[in-house]
Amino acid sequence: MATSSGGGSGSGGGGTYSYRNGATHSHKSSSKLDTHTHKPLSLNSSSNSSSKNHVKSKSLGPSSTTQRRNSTTSKDHHPSVPGRVRVAVRLRPRNAEESVADADFADCVELQPELKRLKLRKNNWDADTYAFDEVLTEFASQKRVYEVVARPVVESVLDGYNGTIMAYGQTGTGKTYTLGRLGEEDTAARGIMVRSMEDILADVSLETDSVSVSYLQLYMESIQDLLDPANDNITIVEDPRTGDVSLPGASLVEIRDQQSFVELLRLGEVHRFAANTKLNTESSRSHAILMVHVRRSIKGRDAGHSSENGNHPHSVKSLKPPVVRKGKLVVVDLAGSERIDKSGSEGHTLEEAKSINLSLSALGKCINALAENSAHVPFRDSKLTRLLRDSFGGTARTSLVITIGPSPKHRGETASTIMFGQRAMKVENMVKLKEEFDYKSLARKLDVELDKLIMEHERQQKAFEDEIERMATEAQHRLSEAERNYIDLLEKEKSKYEKDYMDSIRKLEDQLAMNQRKNEDSHIKSRAEKETLLRKAAEGEVNHLKIQVSELKMSEASRKSEILKVHKMLEEEVHQKEKLEREIAILQSQLLQLSLESDQTRHQFERDGLEKDVSSVDSLTSQVKHQQQASGNGEKPSIAKLFEQVGLQKILSLLEAEDADVRIHAVKVVANLAAEEANQGKIVEAGGLTSLLRLLQSSQDETIHRVAAGAIANLAMNETNQELIMSQGGISLLSMTAASAEDPQTLRMVAGAIANLCGNDKLQSKLRGEGGIKALLGMVRCRHPDVHAQVARGIANFAKCESRASSLGTKSARSFLIEDGALAWIVQNANNEASSIRRHIELALCHLAQHETNARDMINGGALWELVRISRDCSREDIKTLAHRTLVSSPTFQAEMRRMRISY
């Protein structure tokens, strides 16, 4: 079967047709529009009747092509015009595979382009007939398709209307070829997107008008920006008043020439998702949406209004804003519908196919509801239908091209596509002109007028200030003259009042002398009377003092007897103190002996080469008991003997003794007692845990820190004690101790205590929030392998708890270990020579990998290679099996290994 040079199919079934644009081809764009050789699809044409069904079309009103050049629609009145969705069908020619496989079978469709209808064969003698607005054969050129499908919509957009051009059909039938072909190698193959922009740029004036585009894809119900791949979750915003849909988060690029537009299309095509299926070697896995915003200024609109009354002042005329028209062209390249049994999709490709079919099904439901005039249209069932709300049943002028293939083995998909187009032809939109006043231009004019007024105001202000300054100078002269007159009058008045004042002073002095002579006689009499009264009062006071002296002598005798009693009590206290000091000396000698025994036992334990794990302190206690029982003397161990003789409360009280040696010996005894599980509950109940934590906070002694941390590590092996340690701020104190410690053994004990706490599922968030993970990572500064082993054990315990929470569904975010930067150290030590370190690190990697959210971070951090190595070379069979199962079950790891060509 012959193939058209202009028409073509998407790459389906291994055929020779390719609709994807190569990234390296040079662009050849014609500066002139192609000559119209075909009659455009009339916006007023009605569909022909068919034997299958009859579609009643409604007129859209006057043709937009006759209004586009001289439209003067009033801003105050824009009636909506009914306009049915226009549908054209395009047949793809057979590809190479179909030419071979279906050589003995006729095509399942027969086109009658002159009648604008097609026949869908049921069998050799029966067929169904369908009518469309346009029927395009496999020989139809790209230019012909553009003229009948897209050009009327583009012209409507230039006139200020919204327009939509959409392609729908089975995968591999030529949708992307029809819409998005760039035509770099053959300009005749240019698609609707490129040709639409050529017409738009040829018609607009870039000095007064603007053209901007957004290029998006709807992938797995997520709207992503093809021009900015990092912007992969754009939200849809609906105007509650008008119902208009917008995407404020999408990139909006202004277009100045055709070449820049083609480059944007090429960039977006590179970022669009595609996959190889049995039906199409490069099948689109997302819906592509191109939005072109055209903003045009309408000149001369106010001429008629201003000429009606020539007496209007210029300021009133200038306040009339110019009018702009805003049209939006939406070109939608839908992903092809497919049947899973035919496409062979599986894994992630299968999930993509399900998402595509669901969104297309939602679109079909909306078309059905609109065609049947249903009271409810389920636009909100899918983001695709929300985006196309204005295109179907809205205010946009919509043109739909459905693409079909000739192969009889895909007759079911072809019939479904045809029925979709038939239902879409029943949908009517109310096309409305998008025109508004350009208040921004008016604002710029008003800014100019305002600048002029400000300058005039400044000139008048300067003149006013000069006049004020002149008047102030004149007033100052007058004020100076008045002050001089006032000073002269004041001097005269002053001399007059001074004279009167001196006369008054002399009169007062004479009167005062007379009064003083009278007062001297009366003063002598009153003084004698006062002296008599004072003498009587003094005699009474002396008598009162004598009485107080006698009382004091009596109280002094009673106090002396009390002092004798106090002396006796003090002597008794001295004897008691001497007795207590002797008891303390006995306890110190016993503590010293116990300390020496515990140190010897610890050294013996380290020489035996056992695993240095704080969680195994119970074994140290068992070894001490065994050695003491082996002595054959029949006596109880010294620690238990001391515990019985002295009592736990007295031992714990010595933790707060002033003598540093006493505290050291006491904390060693408590550490040895904590090694026995039977003693742990008693120690916690008696406040031993609180005392140990207080020692970490208050003491500066390295030995106390080391032994106290070891005791806390033993107590932390019990889940109830773990919660008590966390509630009393234990993790913060351990972190502070780790930050200040330098001794490897101290760091080993602290790391062991934190590692035990890491194994509690309930304490994960609190332990991380109080710095437990960072404290573990901070201790790797010490190069001692025992410290690293405890750090690795803590990380493994924490990762295991997180893995368990992920499997139970209680944790969905990525690992706290990754967020706190532990992954780099884990990967670095995954192949450590020390088996105790390597074993815990391998377990941590396996547990982290079981949570799919961590997969991408682990790939970026190099952990994938270590997981592959563990699954192949690990000496522990259980860890090896766990790593293998994790790699196989993770889609992200599988995809990355395929990309890196890792055979697994």
Secondary structure, DSSP 8 states (H G I E B T S, - for coil): ----SS------TT-S---S--TT------SS-----S----TT------SS--------SS-HHHHSSS----TT----EEEE-EEEEEE----HHHHHHTTTS--SEEEETTTTEEEEESSSS-EEEEE-SEEE-TT--HHHHIIIIIHHHHHHHHTT--EEEEEEEBTTSSHHHHHH---SS-GGG--HHHHHHHHHHHHS-TTT-EEEEEEEEEETTEEEETT-TT------EE-TTT--EE-TTS--EE--SHHHHHHHHHHHHHHS-EE--SS-TTEE-SEEEEEEEEEEEETTTTHHHHHT-TTS-HHHHTTS--EEEEEEEEEEE---B--HHHH---THHHHHHHHHHHHHHHHHHHHHHHHTT-S---GGG-HHHHHTTTTSSSSSEEEEEEEE---GGGHHHHHHHHHHHHHHTT-EEEE---EEE-HHHHHHHHHHHHHHHHHHHHHHHHHHHHHHHHHHHHHHHHHHHHHHHHHHHHHHHHHHHHHHHHHHHHHHHHHHHHHHHHHHHHHHHHHHHHHHHHHHHHHHHHHHHHHHHHHHHHHHHHHHHHHHHHHHHHHHHHHHHHHHHHHHHHHHHHHHHHHHHHHHHHHHHHHTT----GGGHHHHHHHHHHHHHHT-S----HHHHHHHHH-HHHHHHGGG-SSHHHHHHHHHHHHHHHTSHHHHHHHHHTTHHHHHHHHHHH---HHHHHHHHHHHHHHTTSHHHHHHHHHTTHHHHHHHHHHH---HHHHHHHHHHHHHHHT-GGGHHHHHHTTHHHHHHHGGGS--HHHHHHHHHHHHHHHHHHHHHHHHTS--S--HHHHTT-HHHHHHTTT-SSHHHHHHHHHHHHHHHTSGGGHHHHHHTTHHHHHHHHHHH-S-HHHHHHHHHHHHH-HHHHHHHHHTT---
